[in-house]
């Protein structure tokens, strides 16, 4: 097994106002890609506001210089699944904070915030905070290449030294 810095747990919470790709709705699911790693949620039938509440895990061997890609698809039974939209987000600021060993920080402290701009897909300000002894980032991503839609995520980090016992 390669040496990993840690595990990035991504809770895919929900989608909001996703574009309808079928007659009445869509059967959306999310794929998250980092380099060669690809993880996905289950499809939620006929729902433009799906609640996934699923945790997906990526192993991080080095601080990536590429963003994480999120794609939302519409599940089809007969034809190829259709893409609803996509977004990307940079985890470097998040990972840099996890390396700071913030053990003495008070629970609930906002460490930093990231503002939406033309360089990211944030729909609103994203806070990186200290919760239950972990660095956590909560974000709403605005989907690109589509008329509407957002996906809510929550990231948390599992350090490589503690993840060796849980993998």
C-alpha positions as CSV (number, residue, x, y, z in Angstrom):
1,X,0.0,0.0,0.0
2,X,1.3,3.4,-0.9
3,X,2.1,6.0,1.8
4,X,-0.9,8.2,2.1
5,X,-1.2,11.6,3.8
6,X,-4.8,10.7,4.8
7,X,-8.3,10.1,3.6
8,X,-10.7,12.8,2.4
9,X,-14.2,12.0,3.4
10,X,-16.8,13.8,1.2
11,X,-20.3,13.8,2.4
12,X,-22.5,14.4,-0.6
13,X,-25.5,15.9,1.2
14,X,-28.0,17.0,-1.4
15,X,-28.7,18.6,-4.7
16,X,-30.9,21.6,-5.1
17,X,-32.9,22.7,-8.2
18,X,-31.1,20.3,-10.5
19,X,-32.0,20.5,-14.2
20,X,-34.7,18.1,-15.4
21,X,-33.3,15.9,-18.1
22,X,-36.3,13.6,-18.4
23,X,-40.0,14.5,-19.2
24,X,-40.8,15.3,-15.5
25,X,-37.6,15.1,-13.6
26,X,-34.3,13.3,-13.4
27,X,-32.7,10.3,-11.6
28,X,-29.6,12.1,-10.5
29,X,-26.3,10.7,-9.0
30,X,-22.9,12.2,-8.4
31,X,-19.5,11.1,-9.5
32,X,-16.4,12.6,-7.8
33,X,-13.0,12.3,-9.5
34,X,-9.5,13.1,-8.3
35,X,-6.8,11.9,-10.7
36,X,-7.5,8.2,-11.3
37,X,-9.8,7.8,-8.4
38,X,-13.6,7.9,-9.0
39,X,-16.4,7.4,-6.5
40,X,-20.1,7.8,-6.9
41,X,-23.4,8.0,-5.0
42,X,-26.5,6.0,-5.7
43,X,-29.2,7.4,-8.1
44,X,-32.2,9.1,-6.6
45,X,-35.3,8.4,-8.7
46,X,-37.4,11.2,-10.1
47,X,-36.0,14.1,-8.0
48,X,-34.6,17.5,-8.9
49,X,-33.8,18.0,-5.2
50,X,-32.2,14.7,-4.2
51,X,-31.0,13.9,-0.7
52,X,-28.0,11.6,-0.9
53,X,-26.4,11.9,2.5
54,X,-23.6,9.6,1.4
55,X,-20.0,9.6,2.4
56,X,-17.4,9.0,-0.3
57,X,-13.7,8.6,0.4
58,X,-10.6,9.5,-1.6
59,X,-7.1,8.6,-0.5
60,X,-4.7,11.5,-0.7
61,X,-1.0,10.6,-1.2
62,X,0.2,14.1,-1.9
63,X,-1.3,17.6,-2.0
64,X,-2.9,17.6,-5.4
65,X,-2.2,20.4,-7.9
66,X,-5.5,19.6,-9.7
67,X,-9.0,20.2,-8.5
68,X,-11.5,17.6,-7.5
69,X,-14.2,17.3,-10.2
70,X,-17.8,16.7,-9.4
71,X,-20.3,15.6,-12.1
72,X,-24.0,15.1,-11.8
73,X,-25.6,12.6,-14.1
74,X,-29.2,11.5,-14.9
75,X,-29.5,7.7,-14.7
76,X,-31.1,6.1,-17.8
77,X,-32.1,2.5,-18.1
78,X,-31.8,2.1,-21.9
79,X,-29.6,4.9,-23.2
80,X,-26.4,6.3,-22.0
81,X,-26.6,8.3,-18.7
82,X,-26.9,12.1,-19.4
83,X,-24.8,14.7,-17.7
84,X,-26.7,17.2,-15.8
85,X,-23.8,19.5,-14.8
86,X,-20.4,19.7,-13.3
87,X,-18.3,21.6,-10.8
88,X,-14.8,21.5,-9.4
89,X,-13.2,22.5,-6.1
90,X,-9.7,23.0,-4.9
91,X,-8.8,21.2,-1.6
92,X,-5.3,22.7,-1.2
93,X,-6.4,25.3,1.3
94,X,-8.3,22.6,3.3
95,X,-5.3,20.3,3.3
96,X,-2.9,23.0,4.3
97,X,-5.0,23.6,7.4
98,X,-5.2,19.9,8.3
99,X,-1.4,19.9,8.4
100,X,-1.3,22.6,11.0
101,X,-2.4,20.3,13.9
102,X,-5.0,22.5,15.4
103,X,-5.6,20.4,18.5
104,X,-6.0,23.4,20.9
105,X,-8.7,25.1,18.8
106,X,-12.2,25.5,20.4
107,X,-14.9,23.4,18.9
108,X,-17.0,25.4,16.4
109,X,-14.2,27.9,15.5
110,X,-14.2,29.1,11.9
111,X,-10.6,28.9,10.8
112,X,-11.0,30.6,7.5
113,X,-13.6,31.2,4.8
114,X,-13.5,31.0,1.0
115,X,-15.5,33.4,-1.1
116,X,-17.1,32.6,-4.4
117,X,-15.4,34.0,-7.4
118,X,-14.8,33.4,-11.1
119,X,-12.0,30.9,-10.3
120,X,-14.2,28.5,-8.2
121,X,-17.7,27.0,-8.3
122,X,-18.7,28.1,-4.9
123,X,-22.3,29.3,-4.8
124,X,-21.8,31.0,-1.5
125,X,-19.1,31.6,1.1
126,X,-17.5,28.3,2.4
127,X,-16.3,28.0,5.9
128,X,-13.4,25.8,7.0
129,X,-13.9,25.1,10.7
130,X,-12.9,22.9,13.6
131,X,-15.7,20.5,14.6
132,X,-15.4,17.5,17.0
133,X,-11.6,17.5,16.8
134,X,-11.5,17.7,13.0
135,X,-11.0,20.2,10.2
136,X,-14.3,20.4,8.3
137,X,-15.3,22.3,5.2
138,X,-19.0,22.9,4.3
139,X,-19.7,24.1,0.7
140,X,-22.4,24.6,-1.9
141,X,-21.2,24.2,-5.4
142,X,-23.0,25.8,-8.4
143,X,-23.1,23.5,-11.3
144,X,-21.6,24.6,-14.6
145,X,-22.6,23.8,-18.2
146,X,-26.3,23.7,-17.2
147,X,-29.1,26.2,-16.6
148,X,-29.4,25.6,-12.8
149,X,-28.5,23.4,-9.9
150,X,-26.3,23.2,-6.8
151,X,-24.8,20.4,-4.8
152,X,-24.1,20.6,-1.0
153,X,-20.9,18.9,0.3
154,X,-19.1,18.6,3.6
155,X,-15.5,17.6,3.7
156,X,-13.5,16.1,6.6
157,X,-10.0,14.8,6.9
158,X,-8.7,11.5,8.4
159,X,-5.0,11.8,9.1
160,X,-2.8,9.1,7.5
161,X,-1.4,7.9,10.8
162,X,-4.9,7.2,12.1
163,X,-6.3,5.9,8.7
164,X,-3.8,3.0,8.6
165,X,-5.9,1.3,11.2
166,X,-9.2,2.0,9.5
167,X,-8.4,1.1,5.9
